[in-house]
């Protein structure tokens, strides 16, 4: 919800303060404050961006059966 709130805020130039969770039978509503979760969402986005930019590190496990074989 905080991720979607962050996106919505960027689109509308105004971040939503709360989100609503509707659940159960009969429908119950819980109001969730989004702002306190946005910091963690931003941190997670930055970690994902960094991992995408990082070069891949490939290696072969010593127990790999293909290690040392000719490709047949």
C-alpha positions, 0 to 999 in steps of 0.5 A: 500500500505504501509503494502504491501510495508513493507512486500515486503521490508522484503522479498527483504531486500530493501523497496520500496520508492514509490507505484503507483495508477492507476485509471480512464479512461483513466488510470491515475497514481499517485505516492505515497511515502510509507516511510512516512506511514510505521511508522503508519503501524508498530504501527498498527501491534504492536497494533494488536499483543498486542490485540492478546496476551491480555486475553479475558475479558468476561462478561454478560450484566445486561440486558441479558435475559440468565443471571440466567437461566438454560441451557435448 
